[in-house]
């Protein structure tokens, strides 16, 4: 199993060299973390293959969104506004005065003096 393999690897590493207890503890922690990771990965694989709900063609063709029925009985609500100026058409802006700049002289010569 995974636990036995990791423990064997830890014993092999610790017996091959004389190391401090700190290094051995660090290796042990690393092995425990690897073990947890492997267990989580195996758990994820099992859940990835979980059976999905199966729908028939009839069930798939049914709409899941509500449909609102409208009929002849539905009439728009007519209500006068307390602010009629909000809903009036804006007045057309005055036509532009195209002769506003005809009295200005055109610049003659170079615009830059330098």
C-alpha positions as CSV (number, residue, x, y, z in Angstrom):
1,X,0.0,0.0,0.0
2,X,1.0,3.6,-0.2
3,X,1.7,3.9,3.5
4,X,4.0,0.9,3.5
5,X,5.9,2.3,0.5
6,X,6.4,5.7,2.1
7,X,7.5,4.2,5.4
8,X,10.0,2.0,3.6
9,X,11.4,4.9,1.7
10,X,11.7,6.9,5.0
11,X,13.6,4.1,6.7
12,X,15.9,3.7,3.7
13,X,16.7,7.4,3.7
14,X,17.3,7.6,7.4
15,X,19.5,4.5,7.6
16,X,21.7,5.5,4.6
17,X,23.1,8.5,6.3
18,X,23.6,9.7,9.8
19,X,21.5,12.8,10.0
20,X,20.0,14.9,12.7
21,X,16.6,14.3,14.1
22,X,15.5,17.5,12.5
23,X,16.3,16.3,9.0
24,X,14.5,13.0,9.8
25,X,11.5,14.9,11.1
26,X,11.4,17.0,8.0
27,X,11.5,13.9,5.8
28,X,8.7,12.3,7.9
29,X,6.6,15.5,7.4
30,X,7.2,15.5,3.7
31,X,6.2,11.8,3.5
32,X,3.0,12.5,5.5
33,X,2.1,15.4,3.2
34,X,2.7,13.2,0.1
35,X,0.5,10.6,1.7
36,X,-2.3,13.1,2.3
37,X,-2.0,14.4,-1.3
38,X,-2.2,10.9,-2.8
39,X,-5.2,10.1,-0.7
40,X,-7.0,13.3,-1.8
41,X,-6.1,12.6,-5.5
42,X,-7.5,9.0,-5.2
43,X,-10.7,10.5,-3.6
44,X,-11.0,13.0,-6.4
45,X,-10.7,10.3,-9.1
46,X,-13.5,8.3,-7.4
47,X,-15.8,11.4,-7.3
48,X,-14.9,12.2,-10.9
49,X,-16.4,8.9,-12.0
50,X,-19.6,9.3,-10.0
51,X,-22.7,8.5,-11.8
52,X,-24.3,11.4,-13.5
53,X,-28.1,11.8,-13.5
54,X,-29.6,10.6,-16.8
55,X,-32.4,12.5,-18.5
56,X,-34.7,11.1,-21.2
57,X,-35.3,13.0,-24.4
58,X,-38.7,14.1,-23.1
59,X,-37.2,15.5,-19.9
60,X,-34.6,17.4,-21.9
61,X,-37.2,19.0,-24.2
62,X,-39.2,20.4,-21.3
63,X,-38.4,24.0,-20.6
64,X,-37.0,24.8,-17.2
65,X,-37.9,28.5,-17.5
66,X,-41.4,29.6,-16.6
67,X,-43.6,30.7,-19.4
68,X,-45.9,33.6,-18.8
69,X,-49.3,33.4,-20.6
70,X,-50.7,36.6,-21.9
71,X,-54.2,36.9,-23.2
72,X,-57.0,39.2,-24.4
73,X,-57.9,39.9,-20.7
74,X,-54.6,41.7,-20.2
75,X,-55.0,45.4,-20.8
76,X,-52.4,48.1,-20.4
77,X,-52.8,50.2,-17.4
78,X,-53.6,53.8,-18.4
79,X,-52.6,56.2,-15.7
80,X,-52.0,59.9,-15.9
81,X,-48.7,61.1,-14.7
82,X,-48.2,63.7,-12.0
83,X,-45.3,65.0,-14.0
84,X,-46.4,65.4,-17.6
85,X,-43.3,67.5,-18.5
86,X,-41.2,64.4,-18.1
87,X,-42.9,62.6,-21.0
88,X,-43.3,65.4,-23.5
89,X,-41.4,65.5,-26.7
90,X,-38.4,67.9,-26.5
91,X,-38.7,71.0,-28.6
92,X,-36.5,71.1,-31.7
93,X,-33.4,73.2,-31.2
94,X,-33.2,76.4,-33.2
95,X,-31.4,76.1,-36.5
96,X,-27.8,77.2,-36.4
97,X,-26.9,80.7,-37.5
98,X,-24.5,80.0,-40.3
99,X,-23.7,83.7,-40.8
100,X,-22.2,84.2,-37.4
101,X,-18.6,84.2,-38.6
102,X,-19.0,86.0,-41.9
103,X,-18.1,89.3,-40.2
104,X,-14.8,88.0,-39.0
105,X,-11.8,88.7,-41.3
106,X,-9.9,85.8,-42.6
107,X,-6.3,85.5,-41.4
108,X,-3.9,86.8,-44.0
109,X,-0.3,85.7,-44.3
110,X,1.6,83.4,-42.0
111,X,-0.1,82.6,-38.7
112,X,3.3,82.1,-37.1
113,X,5.6,85.2,-36.9
114,X,8.7,83.4,-36.0
